[in-house]
Amino acid sequence: MSTPVAFVAKLPPLPAIKEVVRLYKLRAKKQLSQNFILNYNLCKRIIKTAGSLKNSYVCEVGPGPGGLTRAILEAGAAHLSVIEKDDRFFPTLEELNAASHNRMKIYHGDVLHFNMYDIFPPEISRDWSEEPPNAHIIGNLPFSVSTPLIIRWLREISRKEGAWSRGRVRLTLTFQKEIAERMVAPVMNDQRCRLSVMCQNWCDVQHKFTITGKAFVPSPDVDVGVVQFTPRITPQILTAFEYVEKLLRHVFHYRPKMCRKGIETLFPPDRPDLTRRLLTRADVHADSRSYSLHVEDFDRMCQAYKEICDEEPHLLTYDYRSKENAVLWRNRKLLNI
């Protein structure tokens, strides 16, 4: 990809997205959790939320019939890469590429397994401590992949890998409204969960606005939130991703109960001393509820968990749900330990 040059962002007259869907007989596939945005004004509003795209490099995930794609091109993107799993949409995307004077590159693939290292050119790279590069990731995500995808991307952000090898690349994405609310939920909020702490730890995350489900085709039973992520220069929890993710997953597994219940499952049932050791080192009360804990508490807990794993390395891969360990945990419950 070459350095951006002056061009006319305005696309030639094109059929309405609704007409494109009709012409190509495109129907959303339920098994792929597809929901189209056919209102072009709404597409433009989502793209405006991402900020200025003039002369920028953009990656759109799941473009579908191309509503957001068209809005990105008209917003002045110098180059747009799209990742689409469903090849039924390729003819419409190829038409947009031709109309934009070949400013697009179309990738056929599943974004959950797509290596995004080369999606942006190296010449736009910026140091992590600097302002974000002129690059954006945008997408109307299928509900079925949205949570595992953002978890994967948070891991890459934490390691400065993939698209984030170029710097603090920003994201503007859609999620179910409930998921969007969880991502921004503060301490003591009913929606506070593992996803809240993880998103807020590695990114400045903002729920920009909500779209009624009726704006999509077919209409989902839920409303949709537009969320923007800007990677933090320094995360709030300094421990490596694998320790943070695992500890949060266990602590919030028993969300309404004492945090001790979740921490116990990090270790074999015959090692209650490790739970006490972690809580003591982290200076966290065993009776605390997960949603009441502040990021500083989790920072100390993750550091304590890592120290314990450093002392006994096999503990990081310990899985209480494995067949063998599950039997031990059931026996422990029967004994009311």
Secondary structure, DSSP 8 states (H G I E B T S, - for coil): ----------------HHHHHHHTT----GGGT--EE--HHHHHHHHHHT---TT-EEEEE--TTSHHHHHHHHTT-SEEEEEES-GGGHHHHHHHHHHTTS-EEEEES-GGG---TTSS-GGG---TTS---SEEEEEE--HHHHHHHHHHHHHHHHHT-GGGGGS--EEEEEEEHHHHHHHH--TT-TT--HHHHHHHHHEEEEEEEEE-GGGEES--SS-EEEEEEEE-SS-SS-S-HHHHHHHHHHHGGGTTSBHHHHHHTTS-TT-HHHHHHHHHHHT--TT-BGGG--HHHHHHHHHHHHHHHHHSGGGGG--TTSHHHHHHHHHHHHTT-
